[in-house]
């Protein structure tokens, strides 16, 4: 199930009609019915309809057409909701930078993502994003577009995706750009912005903000497809593990360092200095936990 709680039908109709003046109650009811009265899906659909001017009857036809093509979702409400996001992503594809920005953000946590994560190192981003993120006005245009379409929550400093469209975007990104490509791009950008001295007090505010996103990326990246991507994941594991150790959070740090140890063991063997250092920290964490 993509979402659980739906609105009562009168509430759905009020939400739709309040944002689409002039829409008949009958058409508002058809949109609400198609999307199972789910607030997130309704908000996204209304944003698309209002921003693009697509007639509601055309939108409903697109929705039913896409529902017949959506795979991997059970029939009924979940399939229609997935179809609504598919329609929204298809319509956003006329702005490749906006769709790609959302696709990269989908690999991060469903928490506020600092826009500086994308703007600080444009050289690590895939085309056409480098030219866009180097221009504050272009960034504002892209984030404003996804906000109007109901695809993300945006502030002047952050962007945040709900976990439902994020999951669908990851599937779409994998199908269109290849397995591991989106995650590799996101890991590269994140590795460039995390503070490289995590034990320093001045770095802690940044780590508190970025740690959920590091956890999301290393969670997705348990089996990276190529060596370069695996290096970024290992770097994130080491830096996050060091930060957690500096906070005395040994329980949270232990699985990160165990992954680092396994990684170095498979590459360099038991006597490799990197393997030995990771083993030392794993032992330190186990000792701190009384294990």
N, C-alpha and C positions, 0 to 999 in steps of 0.2 A: 504494500500500500504506500503510495507516494505521500499522502497526507491523510489525516484522520478526521478532524472536525470540519464540518461544513456549516454554512450559515442557513438559517431558515429562508425559504424562498422569498418572502417579502423583503427580508434584509438584503438578499442578493439583488433583487430588482431595484431596490432603493440605491444600492451602491453603484450599479451600472447606470441607472437613469440620472443619478446625481452628477455623474462625470461625463455623460453623453447627452446633453440637453437635446430634446426633440426626438429622442429614440422612443418608439412606442413600447408600452409595457409588454406587448406580445413578443416583440423581438428581444427585449431584455430577458424575458422569461425563457426564451429559446437558448440564449447564451448561458444563462444560469443552469439550465437543465443539462446542456452539453458538457459543462465543466463541473458538474456535481456540486455546485454551490460552494466551491472551495475558494477561500478569500485570496490566496496567493495567485491561483490561476485566473480568477476574475480580475484582479488588479492588473496582471500582465496583459490579459486580453483587452481590457479597456484602454490601457496605455497604448497598445498597438493600434487599435481602432481610432483612437483620438489623434495619434501622431501621424498616421499614414492616410487617414480618410478612406480606408477600404470599406466598402459597404458591408453591413453586418451579414447580409445574406451570402455575400461572396466569402466572408470569413468563415461562416458556418459550413459552407461547401468545402473550403480548404481543410477545415478541421476534420470533417468526416472522411475526406480523401486521405489525409495523412494518417488518420486512425487505422485505416485499412492496411497501411504500410508499416506501422510501428511494430517492431518485434521486441520480444523480451519483456513484455508487460502483460499482465492478465487482462482479459476483456473487461469492458465496462468503464467505470470512472477513471481508473488509473491509465488506461489506454488513451482516453480522450484528453486527459491532462497532459500526458506525454506528447500527444499530437499538437496540443496548443503551444507547447514550448517549441516543437519542431517548426511550426508555422512562424513563430516569432523569430527563431534563429535564421530561417530562410529569408525572411524579410530584412533582417539585419545584415545579411551577407552583402548587400549593396555597399556597405561600409566595412571593408575587410579589416581595417584596424580596430574598429569597435568589437567585431566578432572575435578577433584574435586576442584582444585584451581580456575579454570575458573568458575565453577558452583557457588562457594561462591562469587567470584567477580561480578557475574551477578546480585546479589542482591544489589550491591552498585551503586553509580552514574556513568554515562558515563564520568567520569573525572579521571585524574591520581590518582591511588590508591597507597599509600606508601606500598612497600613490607614489611616494618616493621610491618604493621598491621597484617600480617600473621606470622611473625617470632618472635615477642616479647612474645607471649603467646601460644606456641605450645600445651600446655595442654588443651586448649579450642577448638582445632581443631579435627575433626573426622579423624579416620584412613583412609588412610595411611599417612596423611599429617604431623603429629608430627615428625616422623623420617626424613622426607624430609626437612622441613623448619629449622631443627636444623643443617643442613649441607649446608654451603654457596655454595659449588660446586653442590650439588643436586638442590638447588634453581636455580642456573644459568642454569643447564641442563633443568629443567622444563620450565623456562621462555624462554629459547632459542628455545625450541621445539615449543611452542605456537606462538612465533614470526615467526619462519620459515614457519609455516603452515598458516600464515596470520590470526590467530584467535584473536590476541590482539596486541596492540602497547606496546612495552617494552623498558624501559631504565634501567640502573643499579639500579635505586632506585624505579621505579614505574611500574605499569601495568595498562593498560586502555582498556576497552572493548567498542566496538560500541554498541549502544542501540539495534540494530537488533539481533545480535547473543546473546546478553544478555537476551532479551525477550524469545528467543527460548530456551536458556539454563535454564531459570527459569521454563518454562513449562516442559522441560525434567527432571529437578531435582525433580519437584513436582511429576511427574508420576513415577519416579524410586525410590525415597527415601521417598516419602510420603509428604502430604500437611504440610507445615510449617517447615519441617526439615531443609532445606537449609537456610531459613530465620532465624530460631532459632540459627543455628551454626554461621551465619554471625553476628547476633545481639550480641551473646555472645563474639565473638572476638572483635568487635567494642567497646562494653562496657568496655572491659578490657584495651583498649589503649587510650580512650579519657581522657584528663586531668581532674582530679577530683576537681580541683579548677579553674573553668573557668573564674572567675573574676580577676585572677592574670595575670598581663601583660605578664609574661614569658610564659604563656600558649596560648596566642592569636595566634602566628604563627601556632601552631598545630591545633587550632580550625579552623582557616581559611582554612586549608588543608582538615580537616576531616568533616567540617560541611555539604558539599553537600552529603557525604556518610551517615551521620546521618539522614539527611532529606529523603534520599532514603529508608533507612531501616525502619524508623518510618512510612513512607508513605505506604510501603508494609505491615507493621505490625499493621494496624489499628484494626485487629481482630485476635490476636494471639491464637493459638489452646490450649496452656497449660500455667499454672501459672508461671513456671520457665522462659519461653520465654517472657511472659508479663512483668516480673520483669526487664529483660534487656531492653525492650522497654521503660518502665517507667523511668529507670535510664537514658537512652539516652535523653528522653524528658526533664527531669529535668536539666541535665547538659547543653544541648543545649539551653534550655530556659534561664538558668542563664547566659550563655555566651552572648546571644543576649541582655538580659537586661543590662549587663555590657557595651555593645556597644551602648545603647540607641535605639536599634532596637525593640521598643515595638510592632509595628505592626506584625513583624515576630514572636516575642516571644509569643504573646497572644494565638494563636491556640494551641501551645504546652502546655502552662500552663492550658488551658481549658481542654485538654485531660487528663492531670495529675489530675486535680480536679475531672473530671468524674470518672477516675479510682479509686481514693481513696474514693470517695463518694459511689461507688458501693461496695467497699470492707469493709470499716470501718464505713460508715454512716456519717452524717453531723457533728457530734461532735468529730470525730476522729482528733487528732492533725495534722496528715498529710493532711487531707481534709481541715482543717482550714488554714493551712499554704499556700496550693495551692490557696484557695479562696482569701487569702490576696494578693498574687502576681497577680492574675487575676484582682482584684480590683485596684491594683497599676498600672497595665498596662492600664486598661480602663481609669483611671484618667489621666495618661500621654498622652493618645490619645484624651482627652477631651470628653470621652464618659461615 
